[in-house]
Amino acid sequence: MQRWISKLGHSLVSSSHRRHSPFSSTQLNAGPLSSVGSASSSVVPCLPISRSGFQPHSSPFFLVQVLQSRHFAAKERSRAPDTPVTSKLKKYKLKAYSSFKFRFRTMNDGQIRRWRAGKRHNAHLKSKKSKRRLRKPEVVHAAYAKVMKKLNFAG
């Protein structure tokens, strides 16, 4: 229904260069606009359009103001775009060195060993073999070990 009203407003604005409106007063009074006022919450008055002379009520711009369409803003103004509530970037949780220093240890041969996390997490669901595997330290991959040594991360 709002689309129909906005189309009516559009057609009235586009025909403003003509002297007469494309709708007669009988079409506006007896047409679907009379049911619009009763069906919707907003009251749309049916205005008679006179063919002789210029009256303020017969102006298409006046009808557009009465129809209160969404497409016609009272005041056109440009606004800066709203700041997004959440950042669109991928969020990384950066942990401090103190949280890592007990997990990694440099061995005598220069390798870095890593004690596995999650030994106790859901322990009742893990088999004895997987618990034993999590107890043992694992050698860190060479590429990671190289970076960790340069950053002096494993002390």
DSSP file (Angstrom, degrees, kcal/mol; ACC not computed):
  #  RESIDUE AA STRUCTURE BP1 BP2  ACC     N-H-->O    O-->H-N    N-H-->O    O-->H-N    TCO  KAPPA ALPHA  PHI   PSI    X-CA   Y-CA   Z-CA
    1    1 A M     >        0   0    0      0, 0.0     4,-2.0     0, 0.0     5,-0.1   0.000 360.0 360.0 360.0 -39.1    0.0    0.0    0.0
    2    2 A Q  H  >  +     0   0    0      1,-0.2     4,-2.4     2,-0.2     5,-0.2   0.861 360.0  54.4 -66.5 -33.5    2.9    2.4    0.8
    3    3 A R  H  > S+     0   0    0      2,-0.2     4,-2.5     1,-0.2    -1,-0.2   0.916 107.4  50.2 -64.0 -41.3    4.4    1.6   -2.6
    4    4 A W  H  > S+     0   0    0      1,-0.2     4,-2.1     2,-0.2    -2,-0.2   0.907 111.3  48.5 -63.0 -41.1    1.1    2.5   -4.3
    5    5 A I  H  X S+     0   0    0     -4,-2.0     4,-2.2     2,-0.2    -1,-0.2   0.898 111.6  49.1 -66.8 -39.7    1.0    5.8   -2.4
    6    6 A S  H  X S+     0   0    0     -4,-2.4     4,-2.4     2,-0.2    -2,-0.2   0.878 110.0  51.5 -69.0 -35.0    4.6    6.6   -3.3
    7    7 A K  H  X S+     0   0    0     -4,-2.5     4,-2.7     2,-0.2    -1,-0.2   0.887 108.4  52.3 -65.6 -37.2    3.9    5.8   -7.0
    8    8 A L  H  X S+     0   0    0     -4,-2.1     4,-1.9     2,-0.2    -2,-0.2   0.923 110.8  47.0 -62.3 -43.7    0.9    8.2   -6.8
    9    9 A G  H  X S+     0   0    0     -4,-2.2     4,-2.2     2,-0.2    -2,-0.2   0.893 111.6  51.5 -64.5 -39.5    3.2   10.9   -5.4
   10   10 A H  H  X S+     0   0    0     -4,-2.4     4,-2.6     1,-0.2    -2,-0.2   0.923 110.0  48.3 -63.0 -44.3    5.8   10.2   -8.1
   11   11 A S  H  X S+     0   0    0     -4,-2.7     4,-1.3     1,-0.2    -1,-0.2   0.863 111.3  50.6 -67.0 -33.5    3.3   10.5  -10.9
   12   12 A L  H  < S+     0   0    0     -4,-1.9    -1,-0.2    -5,-0.2    -2,-0.2   0.888 112.1  46.6 -70.7 -37.4    1.9   13.7   -9.5
   13   13 A V  H >< S+     0   0    0     -4,-2.2     3,-1.5     1,-0.2    -2,-0.2   0.907 111.8  50.7 -69.9 -40.5    5.4   15.2   -9.2
   14   14 A S  H 3< S+     0   0    0     -4,-2.6     3,-0.5     1,-0.3    -1,-0.2   0.785 110.5  50.2 -68.8 -25.4    6.4   14.1  -12.7
   15   15 A S  T >< S+     0   0    0     -4,-1.3     3,-1.1    -5,-0.2    -1,-0.3   0.183  77.2 106.8 -95.5  18.1    3.2   15.6  -14.1
   16   16 A S  T <   +     0   0    0     -3,-1.5    -1,-0.2     1,-0.3    -2,-0.1   0.729  69.7  64.3 -70.7 -19.5    3.7   19.0  -12.4
   17   17 A H  T 3  S+     0   0    0     -3,-0.5    -1,-0.3    -4,-0.2     2,-0.1   0.724  92.3  78.4 -76.5 -18.3    4.6   20.6  -15.7
   18   18 A R  S <  S-     0   0    0     -3,-1.1    -3,-0.0     2,-0.1     3,-0.0  -0.472  82.3-131.7 -82.0 160.9    1.1   20.0  -17.0
   19   19 A R  S    S+     0   0    0     -2,-0.1     2,-0.3     2,-0.1    -1,-0.1   0.878  87.6  50.7 -79.4 -37.9   -1.8   22.2  -16.0
   20   20 A H  S    S-     0   0    0      1,-0.0    -2,-0.1     2,-0.0    31,-0.1  -0.725  85.0-116.6-105.6 151.4   -4.2   19.3  -15.0
   21   21 A S        -     0   0    0     -2,-0.3    -9,-0.1     2,-0.2    -2,-0.1  -0.514  22.6-123.9 -77.6 149.7   -3.6   16.3  -12.8
   22   22 A P  S    S+     0   0    0      0, 0.0     2,-0.4     0, 0.0    -1,-0.1   0.668  96.3  65.9 -69.3 -14.2   -3.8   12.9  -14.4
   23   23 A F  S    S-     0   0    0      4,-0.0    -2,-0.2     3,-0.0     2,-0.1  -0.880  79.5-137.8-109.3 138.2   -6.4   11.9  -11.9
   24   24 A S     >  -     0   0    0     -2,-0.4     4,-1.8     1,-0.1     5,-0.2  -0.421  29.0-107.0 -84.7 169.2   -9.8   13.5  -11.7
   25   25 A S  H  > S+     0   0    0     24,-0.3     4,-2.0     1,-0.2     5,-0.2   0.823 120.3  55.2 -67.6 -28.9  -11.5   14.5   -8.5
   26   26 A T  H  > S+     0   0    0      2,-0.2     4,-2.4     1,-0.2     5,-0.2   0.864 106.1  51.5 -71.8 -33.5  -13.9   11.5   -8.7
   27   27 A Q  H  > S+     0   0    0      1,-0.2     4,-1.5     2,-0.2     6,-0.3   0.904 112.4  45.5 -67.9 -39.3  -11.0    9.1   -9.1
   28   28 A L  H  < S+     0   0    0     -4,-1.8    -2,-0.2     2,-0.2    -1,-0.2   0.886 118.0  42.3 -71.5 -37.6   -9.3   10.4   -6.0
   29   29 A N  H  < S+     0   0    0     -4,-2.0    -2,-0.2    -5,-0.2    -1,-0.2   0.885 127.3  29.1 -77.2 -38.3  -12.5   10.5   -3.9
   30   30 A A  H  < S+     0   0    0     -4,-2.4    -2,-0.2    -5,-0.2    -3,-0.2   0.543 106.1  89.0-100.6  -6.8  -13.9    7.2   -4.9
   31   31 A G  S >< S-     0   0    0     -4,-1.5     3,-1.4    -5,-0.2     4,-0.5   0.163 102.0 -68.3 -79.5-162.7  -10.7    5.3   -5.7
   32   32 A P  T 3> S+     0   0    0      0, 0.0     4,-1.1     0, 0.0     3,-0.4   0.619 119.1  76.6 -68.5 -12.4   -8.4    3.2   -3.5
   33   33 A L  H 3> S+     0   0    0     -6,-0.3     4,-1.4     1,-0.2    11,-0.2   0.824  86.7  60.6 -68.3 -28.3   -7.3    6.2   -1.5
   34   34 A S  H <> S+     0   0    0     -3,-1.4     4,-0.6     1,-0.2    -1,-0.2   0.848 106.9  45.6 -68.5 -30.2  -10.6    6.3    0.4
   35   35 A S  H  > S+     0   0    0     -4,-0.5     4,-2.1    -3,-0.4    -1,-0.2   0.715 102.5  67.3 -81.1 -19.8   -9.9    2.8    1.7
   36   36 A V  H  X S+     0   0    0     -4,-1.1     4,-2.5     1,-0.2    -2,-0.2   0.911  96.9  53.0 -64.6 -42.0   -6.3    3.7    2.6
   37   37 A G  H  < S+     0   0    0     -4,-1.4    -1,-0.2     7,-0.2    -2,-0.2   0.846 114.5  40.9 -63.8 -34.0   -7.4    6.1    5.3
   38   38 A S  H  < S+     0   0    0     -4,-0.6    -1,-0.2     1,-0.1    -2,-0.2   0.806 117.8  46.4 -84.5 -28.9   -9.5    3.4    7.0
   39   39 A A  H  < S+     0   0    0     -4,-2.1    -2,-0.2     3,-0.1    -3,-0.2   0.888 108.0  54.2 -83.1 -39.3   -7.1    0.6    6.6
   40   40 A S  S  < S-     0   0    0     -4,-2.5     4,-0.1     2,-0.2     0, 0.0  -0.445  82.7-119.6 -95.6 169.7   -3.8    2.2    7.7
   41   41 A S  S    S+     0   0    0     -2,-0.1     2,-0.3     2,-0.1    -1,-0.1   0.790  93.5  77.4 -77.5 -26.8   -3.0    4.0   10.8
   42   42 A S  S    S-     0   0    0     -6,-0.1     2,-0.6     1,-0.0    -2,-0.2  -0.643  82.3-128.6 -86.0 143.2   -2.1    7.2    9.1
   43   43 A V        -     0   0    0     -2,-0.3    -6,-0.1    -5,-0.0    -2,-0.1  -0.798  19.8-166.9 -94.5 122.3   -5.0    9.4    7.9
   44   44 A V        -     0   0    0     -2,-0.6    -7,-0.2   -11,-0.2     2,-0.2  -0.928  15.5-142.4-109.3 110.1   -4.8   10.4    4.2
   45   45 A P        -     0   0    0      0, 0.0     2,-0.7     0, 0.0   -11,-0.0  -0.497  11.5-129.7 -74.1 139.5   -7.4   13.2    3.5
   46   46 A C        -     0   0    0     -2,-0.2   -17,-0.1   -17,-0.1   -21,-0.0  -0.801  27.4-161.0 -88.6 118.7   -9.0   13.0    0.1
   47   47 A L        -     0   0    0     -2,-0.7     2,-0.2    10,-0.1   -19,-0.1  -0.866  14.5-127.1-107.1 130.0   -8.7   16.4   -1.5
   48   48 A P        -     0   0    0      0, 0.0     2,-0.6     0, 0.0   -23,-0.0  -0.527  20.7-143.9 -72.7 140.1  -10.9   17.6   -4.4
   49   49 A I        -     0   0    0     -2,-0.2     2,-0.4     9,-0.1   -24,-0.3  -0.924   9.0-149.5-108.9 122.7   -9.0   18.8   -7.4
   50   50 A S        -     0   0    0     -2,-0.6     5,-0.2     1,-0.1     8,-0.0  -0.724   6.1-155.2 -92.0 138.7  -10.4   21.8   -9.3
   51   51 A R  S    S+     0   0    0     -2,-0.4     2,-0.5   -31,-0.1    -1,-0.1   0.732  76.7  70.2 -84.1 -23.3   -9.8   22.1  -13.0
   52   52 A S  S    S-     0   0    0      2,-0.0    -2,-0.1     0, 0.0    -1,-0.1  -0.836 101.8 -11.4-102.5 127.3  -10.3   25.8  -13.1
   53   53 A G  S    S-     0   0    0     -2,-0.5     2,-0.6     1,-0.1    -3,-0.1   0.030  86.6 -72.4  79.9 170.0   -7.8   28.2  -11.5
   54   54 A F        +     0   0    0      3,-0.0    -1,-0.1     5,-0.0    -3,-0.1  -0.919  47.7 176.6-108.5 120.8   -4.9   27.4   -9.2
   55   55 A Q    >   -     0   0    0     -2,-0.6     3,-0.9    -5,-0.2     4,-0.4  -0.906  38.2-123.2-117.8 150.5   -5.6   26.5   -5.7
   56   56 A P  G >  S+     0   0    0      0, 0.0     3,-0.7     0, 0.0     6,-0.2   0.807 111.3  57.8 -63.2 -26.6   -3.0   25.5   -3.1
   57   57 A H  G 3  S+     0   0    0      1,-0.2   -10,-0.1     5,-0.1     6,-0.1   0.757 100.6  56.2 -75.1 -22.7   -4.8   22.1   -2.5
   58   58 A S  G <  S+     0   0    0     -3,-0.9    -1,-0.2     4,-0.1    -9,-0.1   0.511  79.9 112.1 -88.1  -2.7   -4.5   21.1   -6.2
   59   59 A S    <>  -     0   0    0     -3,-0.7     4,-1.6    -4,-0.4     3,-0.4  -0.496  67.1-139.8 -69.9 133.6   -0.7   21.5   -6.3
   60   60 A P  H  > S+     0   0    0      0, 0.0     4,-2.0     0, 0.0    -1,-0.1   0.826 102.9  58.6 -64.4 -28.9    1.0   18.1   -6.7
   61   61 A F  H  > S+     0   0    0      1,-0.2     4,-1.8     2,-0.2     5,-0.1   0.848 103.0  52.8 -68.5 -32.1    3.6   19.2   -4.2
   62   62 A F  H  > S+     0   0    0     -3,-0.4     4,-1.9     2,-0.2    -1,-0.2   0.904 108.3  50.5 -67.1 -40.7    0.9   19.7   -1.6
   63   63 A L  H  X S+     0   0    0     -4,-1.6     4,-2.5     1,-0.2    -2,-0.2   0.881 107.6  53.7 -64.5 -37.0   -0.3   16.2   -2.2
   64   64 A V  H  X>S+     0   0    0     -4,-2.0     4,-1.3     1,-0.2     5,-0.6   0.903 108.2  49.6 -64.2 -39.6    3.2   14.8   -1.8
   65   65 A Q  H  <5S+     0   0    0     -4,-1.8    -1,-0.2     1,-0.2    -2,-0.2   0.874 112.2  48.5 -66.3 -35.7    3.5   16.5    1.5
   66   66 A V  H  <5S+     0   0    0     -4,-1.9    -2,-0.2     1,-0.2    -1,-0.2   0.891 108.2  53.5 -70.3 -38.9    0.1   15.0    2.6
   67   67 A L  H  <5S-     0   0    0     -4,-2.5    -1,-0.2    -5,-0.1    -2,-0.2   0.771  89.8-153.5 -70.7 -25.0    1.0   11.5    1.5
   68   68 A Q  T  <5 -     0   0    0     -4,-1.3    -3,-0.1    -5,-0.2   -62,-0.1   0.933  20.2-169.9  53.7  54.0    4.2   11.5    3.6
   69   69 A S    > < -     0   0    0     -5,-0.6     3,-0.7     1,-0.1    -1,-0.1  -0.374  29.6-126.8 -74.6 154.4    6.0    9.0    1.3
   70   70 A R  T 3  S+     0   0    0      1,-0.2    -1,-0.1   -68,-0.1    -2,-0.0   0.794 105.3  61.7 -69.6 -27.6    9.3    7.5    2.4
   71   71 A H  T 3  S+     0   0    0      1,-0.1     2,-0.7     2,-0.0    -1,-0.2   0.660  92.7  69.9 -77.9 -14.8   11.0    8.5   -0.8
   72   72 A F  S <  S-     0   0    0     -3,-0.7     2,-0.3    -8,-0.1    -1,-0.1  -0.884  70.8-160.8-109.1 107.8   10.5   12.3   -0.3
   73   73 A A        -     0   0    0     -2,-0.7     3,-0.2     1,-0.1    -3,-0.0  -0.609  19.4-136.2 -85.8 146.3   12.6   13.7    2.5
   74   74 A A  S    S+     0   0    0      1,-0.3     2,-0.4    -2,-0.3    -1,-0.1   0.883  95.0  18.2 -67.3 -37.6   11.7   17.0    4.0
   75   75 A K  S    S-     0   0    0      2,-0.1     2,-0.5    -3,-0.0    -1,-0.3  -0.956  76.1-143.2-140.3 117.2   15.3   18.1    4.0
   76   76 A E        +     0   0    0     -2,-0.4     2,-0.3    -3,-0.2    -4,-0.0  -0.680  35.7 154.8 -81.2 123.9   18.0   16.6    1.9
   77   77 A R        -     0   0    0     -2,-0.5     2,-0.4     2,-0.0    -2,-0.1  -0.997  38.7-125.1-148.4 148.5   21.3   16.5    3.7
   78   78 A S        -     0   0    0     -2,-0.3     2,-0.3     0, 0.0    -2,-0.0  -0.772  26.3-166.3 -96.8 138.6   24.4   14.4    3.5
   79   79 A R        -     0   0    0     -2,-0.4     3,-0.1     3,-0.0    -2,-0.0  -0.888  27.1-105.9-121.1 152.5   25.6   12.6    6.6
   80   80 A A        -     0   0    0     -2,-0.3     3,-0.1     1,-0.1     0, 0.0  -0.494  51.8 -94.1 -69.6 145.4   28.9   11.0    7.4
   81   81 A P        -     0   0    0      0, 0.0    -1,-0.1     0, 0.0     2,-0.0  -0.310  46.3-101.0 -63.5 146.1   28.6    7.2    7.4
   82   82 A D        -     0   0    0      1,-0.1     3,-0.0    -3,-0.1    -3,-0.0  -0.344  35.7-109.2 -66.2 145.3   27.9    5.6   10.8
   83   83 A T        -     0   0    0      1,-0.1    -1,-0.1    -3,-0.1    -3,-0.0  -0.612  40.3-110.2 -73.0 129.6   30.9    4.1   12.6
   84   84 A P        -     0   0    0      0, 0.0    -1,-0.1     0, 0.0     3,-0.0  -0.325  16.1-137.4 -63.8 145.1   30.5    0.3   12.6
   85   85 A V  S    S+     0   0    0      1,-0.1     2,-0.4     2,-0.0    -2,-0.0   0.912  89.0  33.7 -70.2 -43.0   29.8   -1.2   16.0
   86   86 A T  S    S-     0   0    0      2,-0.0     2,-0.1    -3,-0.0    -1,-0.1  -0.891  92.8-108.5-115.1 147.1   32.2   -4.1   15.5
   87   87 A S        -     0   0    0     -2,-0.4     4,-0.1     1,-0.1    -2,-0.0  -0.428  15.3-145.0 -70.6 144.2   35.4   -4.1   13.6
   88   88 A K        +     0   0    0     -2,-0.1     2,-0.1     2,-0.1    -1,-0.1   0.480  69.8 101.3 -88.6  -2.4   35.4   -6.0   10.3
   89   89 A L  S    S-     0   0    0      1,-0.1     2,-0.2     0, 0.0    -2,-0.1  -0.463  87.0 -95.8 -80.9 154.5   39.0   -7.1   10.8
   90   90 A K        -     0   0    0     -2,-0.1     2,-0.5     1,-0.1    -1,-0.1  -0.506  41.0-134.8 -68.0 132.9   40.0  -10.5   12.0
   91   91 A K        -     0   0    0     -2,-0.2     2,-0.4    -4,-0.1    -1,-0.1  -0.793  20.2-168.0 -97.6 129.5   40.5  -10.5   15.7
   92   92 A Y        -     0   0    0     -2,-0.5     2,-0.8     2,-0.0    -2,-0.0  -0.920  19.4-134.7-114.5 139.6   43.6  -12.2   17.1
   93   93 A K        -     0   0    0     -2,-0.4     2,-0.6     2,-0.0    -2,-0.0  -0.840  22.6-156.0 -93.6 111.9   44.1  -12.9   20.8
   94   94 A L        -     0   0    0     -2,-0.8     2,-0.3     0, 0.0    -2,-0.0  -0.780   6.4-155.6 -92.9 121.5   47.7  -12.0   21.5
   95   95 A K        -     0   0    0     -2,-0.6     2,-0.1     1,-0.1     5,-0.0  -0.704  16.2-117.6 -96.7 149.0   49.2  -13.7   24.5
   96   96 A A    >>  -     0   0    0     -2,-0.3     3,-1.1     1,-0.1     4,-0.5  -0.316  26.7-107.5 -78.8 164.9   52.0  -12.3   26.5
   97   97 A Y  H >> S+     0   0    0      1,-0.3     4,-1.9     2,-0.2     3,-1.3   0.835 115.2  66.6 -60.0 -34.2   55.4  -14.0   26.8
   98   98 A S  H 34 S+     0   0    0      1,-0.3     4,-0.4     2,-0.2    -1,-0.3   0.792  96.7  54.1 -62.9 -27.0   54.6  -15.0   30.4
   99   99 A S  H <4 S+     0   0    0     -3,-1.1    -1,-0.3     1,-0.2    -2,-0.2   0.700 115.5  39.4 -79.7 -16.9   51.9  -17.3   29.3
  100  100 A F  H XX S+     0   0    0     -3,-1.3     3,-1.4    -4,-0.5     4,-1.3   0.699  91.0  83.9-100.3 -22.6   54.3  -19.1   27.0
  101  101 A K  T 3< S+     0   0    0     -4,-1.9    54,-0.2     1,-0.3    -2,-0.1   0.749  94.1  45.6 -64.7 -24.7   57.5  -19.3   29.0
  102  102 A F  T 34 S+     0   0    0     -4,-0.4    -1,-0.3     1,-0.2    -2,-0.1   0.660 108.2  58.1 -87.8 -15.5   56.5  -22.5   30.9
  103  103 A R  T <4 S+     0   0    0     -3,-1.4    12,-2.7    -4,-0.1     2,-0.3   0.780 104.0  52.7 -84.6 -26.7   55.3  -24.3   27.9
  104  104 A F  E  <  +A  114   0A   0     -4,-1.3     2,-0.4    10,-0.2    51,-0.2  -0.858  59.5 179.5-114.5 145.1   58.5  -24.2   25.9
  105  105 A R  E     -A  113   0A   0      8,-2.1     8,-3.0    -2,-0.3     2,-0.5  -0.989  25.3-131.9-144.2 134.5   62.0  -25.3   26.8
  106  106 A T  E     -A  112   0A   0     -2,-0.4     6,-0.2     6,-0.2     2,-0.1  -0.744  28.5-146.0 -85.2 126.4   65.2  -25.2   24.9
  107  107 A M    >   -     0   0    0      4,-3.3     3,-1.7    -2,-0.5    -1,-0.0  -0.319  27.6 -99.5 -86.6 172.4   67.0  -28.5   25.1
  108  108 A N  T 3  S+     0   0    0      1,-0.3    -1,-0.1     2,-0.1    -2,-0.0   0.812 122.3  56.2 -63.3 -30.7   70.8  -29.1   25.2
  109  109 A D  T 3  S-     0   0    0      2,-0.1    -1,-0.3     1,-0.1     3,-0.1   0.438 121.8-104.9 -83.5   2.7   70.9  -30.0   21.5
  110  110 A G  S <  S+     0   0    0     -3,-1.7     2,-0.1     1,-0.3    -2,-0.1   0.291  78.9 130.0  95.3  -9.5   69.2  -26.7   20.6
  111  111 A Q        -     0   0    0     -5,-0.1    -4,-3.3     1,-0.0     2,-0.5  -0.452  54.8-131.4 -75.9 152.1   65.8  -28.1   19.9
  112  112 A I  E     -A  106   0A   0     28,-0.3    28,-3.0    -6,-0.2     2,-0.4  -0.912  20.3-158.4-105.1 127.4   62.8  -26.5   21.4
  113  113 A R  E     -AB 105 139A   0     -8,-3.0    -8,-2.1    -2,-0.5     2,-0.5  -0.814   0.8-153.5-106.7 147.6   60.3  -28.8   23.1
  114  114 A R  E     -AB 104 138A   0     24,-3.5    24,-2.9    -2,-0.4     2,-0.5  -0.973   9.7-140.4-125.2 123.9   56.7  -28.0   23.8
  115  115 A W        -     0   0    0    -12,-2.7    20,-0.1    -2,-0.5    21,-0.1  -0.711  35.6-112.4 -82.8 130.6   54.7  -29.4   26.6
  116  116 A R        -     0   0    0     18,-0.5     3,-0.3    20,-0.5     2,-0.2  -0.281  23.3-138.3 -68.9 143.0   51.2  -30.1   25.3
  117  117 A A  S    S+     0   0    0      1,-0.2    -1,-0.1     2,-0.1    -3,-0.0  -0.534  78.0  49.6 -88.3 163.9   48.2  -28.2   26.5
  118  118 A G        +     0   0    0     -2,-0.2    -1,-0.2     1,-0.0    16,-0.1   0.766  58.7 138.4  82.6  26.9   44.9  -29.8   27.3
  119  119 A K  S    S+     0   0    0     -3,-0.3    15,-0.1     1,-0.2    16,-0.1   0.895  83.2  28.8 -69.1 -38.4   46.1  -32.7   29.4
  120  120 A R  S >  S+     0   0    0      2,-0.1     3,-1.5     3,-0.0     2,-0.4   0.601  92.3 110.4 -98.1 -12.7   43.3  -32.3   31.9
  121  121 A H  T 3  S-     0   0    0      1,-0.3     4,-0.1     2,-0.1    -4,-0.0  -0.499 103.2 -13.8 -71.0 123.4   40.6  -30.9   29.6
  122  122 A N  T >> S+     0   0    0     -2,-0.4     3,-1.6     1,-0.1     4,-0.6   0.879  84.9 162.9  52.0  43.3   37.9  -33.5   29.1
  123  123 A A  G X4  +     0   0    0     -3,-1.5     3,-0.9     1,-0.3    -2,-0.1   0.811  65.9  62.3 -63.3 -30.0   40.2  -36.1   30.6
  124  124 A H  G 34 S+     0   0    0      1,-0.2    -1,-0.3    -4,-0.2    -2,-0.1   0.687 103.9  50.0 -71.1 -15.6   37.4  -38.5   31.2
  125  125 A L  G <4 S+     0   0    0     -3,-1.6    -1,-0.2     2,-0.1     2,-0.2   0.564  96.3  87.9 -95.2 -10.0   36.8  -38.6   27.4
  126  126 A K  S << S-     0   0    0     -3,-0.9     2,-0.1    -4,-0.6    -4,-0.0  -0.607  75.8-121.7 -94.6 149.7   40.4  -39.3   26.5
  127  127 A S     >  -     0   0    0     -2,-0.2     4,-2.1     1,-0.1     5,-0.2  -0.348  27.4-109.4 -79.8 167.2   42.0  -42.7   26.2
  128  128 A K  H  > S+     0   0    0      1,-0.2     4,-2.2     2,-0.2     5,-0.2   0.874 119.3  55.5 -63.9 -35.9   45.0  -43.7   28.3
  129  129 A K  H  > S+     0   0    0      1,-0.2     4,-2.1     2,-0.2    -1,-0.2   0.911 108.7  45.5 -64.4 -43.1   47.1  -43.6   25.1
  130  130 A S  H  > S+     0   0    0      2,-0.2     4,-2.1     1,-0.2    -1,-0.2   0.860 111.7  52.4 -71.6 -33.9   46.2  -40.0   24.3
  131  131 A K  H  X S+     0   0    0     -4,-2.1     4,-1.2     2,-0.2    -1,-0.2   0.901 110.4  48.6 -65.6 -39.0   46.7  -38.9   27.9
  132  132 A R  H  X S+     0   0    0     -4,-2.2     4,-1.2     1,-0.2     3,-0.2   0.898 110.4  51.2 -66.0 -40.6   50.2  -40.5   27.8
  133  133 A R  H  < S+     0   0    0     -4,-2.1     3,-0.2     1,-0.2    -2,-0.2   0.877 108.9  51.0 -64.0 -37.8   50.9  -38.7   24.5
  134  134 A L  H  < S+     0   0    0     -4,-2.1   -18,-0.5     1,-0.2    -1,-0.2   0.747 104.3  59.4 -71.8 -23.4   49.9  -35.4   25.9
  135  135 A R  H  < S+     0   0    0     -4,-1.2    -1,-0.2    -3,-0.2    -2,-0.2   0.846  93.0  78.7 -71.5 -33.3   52.2  -35.9   28.9
  136  136 A K  S  < S-     0   0    0     -4,-1.2   -20,-0.5    -3,-0.2     2,-0.1  -0.501  88.3-112.4 -81.8 143.3   55.3  -36.2   26.7
  137  137 A P        -     0   0    0      0, 0.0     2,-0.4     0, 0.0   -22,-0.2  -0.459  28.6-143.2 -72.6 147.6   57.0  -33.1   25.3
  138  138 A E  E     -B  114   0A   0    -24,-2.9   -24,-3.5    -2,-0.1     2,-0.3  -0.869  17.6-113.5-111.6 142.8   56.8  -32.6   21.5
  139  139 A V  E     -B  113   0A   0     -2,-0.4   -26,-0.2   -26,-0.2     2,-0.2  -0.605  35.3-121.2 -75.7 131.7   59.6  -31.1   19.4
  140  140 A V        -     0   0    0    -28,-3.0   -28,-0.3    -2,-0.3    -1,-0.1  -0.496  35.9 -94.3 -74.2 142.4   58.5  -27.8   17.9
  141  141 A H     >  -     0   0    0     -2,-0.2     4,-2.6     1,-0.1     3,-0.3  -0.218  34.9-116.7 -56.1 145.3   58.6  -27.6   14.1
  142  142 A A  H  > S+     0   0    0      1,-0.2     4,-2.2     2,-0.2     5,-0.2   0.842 112.5  52.6 -58.8 -38.8   61.9  -26.2   12.7
  143  143 A A  H  > S+     0   0    0      1,-0.2     4,-1.6     2,-0.2    -1,-0.2   0.913 113.4  43.7 -65.6 -41.5   60.3  -23.2   11.1
  144  144 A Y  H  > S+     0   0    0     -3,-0.3     4,-2.6     1,-0.2    -2,-0.2   0.896 112.0  53.6 -68.5 -39.4   58.6  -22.2   14.4
  145  145 A A  H  X S+     0   0    0     -4,-2.6     4,-2.2     1,-0.2    -2,-0.2   0.882 105.9  53.5 -63.3 -38.0   61.7  -22.9   16.4
  146  146 A K  H  X S+     0   0    0     -4,-2.2     4,-1.9    -5,-0.2    -1,-0.2   0.925 111.7  44.5 -62.5 -45.4   63.8  -20.6   14.2
  147  147 A V  H  X S+     0   0    0     -4,-1.6     4,-2.1     1,-0.2    -2,-0.2   0.905 112.4  52.3 -65.6 -41.7   61.3  -17.7   14.7
  148  148 A M  H  <>S+     0   0    0     -4,-2.6     5,-3.3     1,-0.2     6,-0.5   0.865 108.9  50.1 -65.0 -35.3   61.1  -18.4   18.4
  149  149 A K  H ><5S+     0   0    0     -4,-2.2     3,-0.7     3,-0.2    -1,-0.2   0.902 110.1  50.0 -68.3 -40.4   64.9  -18.3   18.7
  150  150 A K  H 3<5S+     0   0    0     -4,-1.9    -2,-0.2     1,-0.2    -1,-0.2   0.869 114.4  44.4 -66.0 -35.3   65.2  -15.0   16.9
  151  151 A L  T 3<5S-     0   0    0     -4,-2.1    -1,-0.2    -5,-0.1    -2,-0.2   0.497 109.2-126.7 -83.9  -3.4   62.5  -13.5   19.1
  152  152 A N  T < 5 +     0   0    0     -3,-0.7    -3,-0.2    -4,-0.4    -4,-0.1   0.919  62.1 144.4  56.3  45.9   64.2  -15.1   22.2
  153  153 A F      < +     0   0    0     -5,-3.3     2,-0.8     1,-0.2    -4,-0.2   0.838  54.0  56.1 -86.1 -35.2   60.9  -16.6   23.1
  154  154 A A              0   0    0     -6,-0.5    -1,-0.2     1,-0.1   -49,-0.1  -0.869 360.0 360.0-102.7 112.3   62.1  -19.9   24.5
  155  155 A G              0   0    0     -2,-0.8    -1,-0.1   -51,-0.2   -50,-0.1   0.435 360.0 360.0-112.2 360.0   64.5  -19.3   27.3
